[in-house]
């Protein structure tokens, strides 16, 4: 019963996403003119190079935020059913938090948390 439900949900998800993309492509307003092909920045033509390289630190900071945001998404359901898991569940979540702590320590040592 379980695997059939997963397959049904997978097929439904694929059909819904493909259908929404097809429908939006079908009914969207399409126009093409010279202005759409010009570079645009604040209503003025760009001056100088338009490709600016950002520091990697910004991306690392964002990735760290996502990692710990996802951690909360795992911790909240675990906390709700904490009594059902017993000691094994508690040890598993301690291991999970220990591994995340090691990742945080590594990022801290590498200077990824410094905002300069």
Secondary structure, 3 states (H helix, E strand, C coil): CHHHHHHHHHHHHHHHHHHHHHHHHHHCCCCCCCHHHCCCECCECCCCCCCCCCCHHHHHHHHHHHHHHHHHHHHHHHHHCHHHHHHHHHHHHHHHHHHHHHHHHHHHHHCCCCCC
